[in-house]
Amino acid sequence: MKNHAPKWTLRDRLRSFTFAFSGLKILLKTQHNSWIHLALTGVVLAAGGLLHISPIEWCLLTLAMASVWITETLNTAIEFLTDLASPEFHPIAGQVKDLAAAAVLIAALGAAVVGVIVFLPLVLQLL
């Protein structure tokens, strides 16, 4: 039995990063909410550095931030694909977009809770 998997090459792997960075560029150019995510990511990184949070706290915050970025990216992909598949209004297409947006909201609320759990005790110690 022949293996029909494509040959692995370093060049192809590096090119796949180009596609991924292109997607990130599209996200940042087309989605205003991604600017909010970017600003809040910067705030969290700065606060974590200034408050000398623990490695486990860094892990928790990193996972929380990644979940927001992942869901925002998937939401955008779903919106683009839905617009392509259903250029005219369709109630199910609207529901698909609403569900994808709800995923971002859930991730953002979860990330906010993690942020409060990590940062609130540290901020209260400073006061």
C-alpha positions in Angstrom: 0.0 0.0 0.0 1.4 3.4 -1.0 1.6 6.3 1.3 -0.1 9.3 -0.5 0.8 11.8 2.2 2.6 14.9 0.8 6.3 15.0 1.3 7.4 17.0 4.4 9.6 19.9 3.5 11.0 22.7 5.7 10.1 25.2 2.9 6.4 24.1 3.0 6.4 24.4 6.8 7.8 27.9 6.7 5.3 28.8 4.0 2.5 27.7 6.3 3.6 30.3 8.8 3.3 32.9 6.1 -0.3 31.9 5.6 -0.9 32.0 9.4 0.6 35.5 9.7 -1.5 36.6 6.7 -4.6 35.4 8.6 -3.5 37.4 11.7 -3.0 40.5 9.5 -6.5 40.0 8.0 -7.9 39.7 11.6 -6.3 42.9 12.8 -7.2 44.9 9.6 -10.8 43.8 9.4 -12.0 43.3 13.0 -12.2 46.3 15.3 -12.7 44.0 18.3 -9.3 42.5 17.7 -7.8 45.9 18.4 -9.5 45.8 21.8 -8.1 42.3 22.4 -4.7 43.5 21.4 -4.8 46.5 23.8 -6.0 44.3 26.6 -3.4 41.7 25.9 -0.8 44.4 26.2 -2.3 45.6 29.5 -2.3 42.1 30.9 1.3 41.5 29.8 2.4 44.8 31.4 0.5 44.2 34.6 1.8 40.7 34.9 5.4 41.9 34.5 5.0 44.8 36.9 3.2 42.7 39.6 5.7 39.8 39.2 3.0 37.1 38.8 3.9 33.5 39.3 4.5 31.0 36.5 1.2 29.3 37.1 -0.6 32.7 36.9 1.2 33.4 33.6 0.0 30.0 32.3 -3.6 30.7 33.3 -3.5 34.2 31.8 -1.9 32.9 28.6 -4.5 30.2 28.2 -7.3 32.8 28.8 -5.9 35.3 26.3 -5.3 32.5 23.8 -8.9 31.4 24.1 -10.1 34.9 23.3 -7.8 35.2 20.3 -8.7 31.8 19.0 -12.4 32.3 19.3 -12.2 35.8 17.7 -10.2 34.3 14.8 -12.6 31.4 14.3 -15.6 33.8 14.6 -14.1 36.0 11.8 -13.5 32.9 9.7 -17.1 31.7 10.3 -18.5 35.2 9.4 -16.5 35.3 6.2 -17.5 31.8 5.2 -21.1 32.5 6.1 -21.1 35.6 3.9 -19.7 33.6 1.1 -22.2 30.8 1.4 -25.2 33.0 2.0 -24.7 36.5 0.6 -28.4 37.3 1.0 -29.9 37.4 4.4 -30.9 34.0 5.8 -32.1 33.5 9.4 -29.9 30.4 9.9 -26.9 32.3 8.6 -27.6 35.0 11.1 -27.9 32.4 13.9 -24.5 30.9 12.8 -22.9 34.3 13.1 -24.6 34.9 16.5 -23.4 31.6 17.8 -19.8 32.3 16.7 -20.0 35.7 18.4 -21.3 34.1 21.5 -18.2 31.9 21.6 -16.0 35.0 21.7 -18.2 36.5 24.5 -17.9 33.4 26.6 -14.1 33.3 26.1 -13.8 37.0 26.9 -15.9 36.7 30.1 -13.9 33.7 31.2 -10.6 35.6 30.5 -11.9 38.5 32.5 -12.7 36.2 35.5 -9.2 34.7 35.3 -7.8 38.3 35.2 -9.8 39.3 38.3 -8.7 36.1 40.2 -5.1 36.7 39.4 -4.8 40.5 39.7 -7.4 41.5 42.3 -5.4 40.1 45.3 -2.2 41.6 44.0 -3.8 45.0 43.5 -5.5 44.9 46.9 -2.1 44.2 48.5 -0.7 47.4 47.0 -3.5 49.5 48.4 
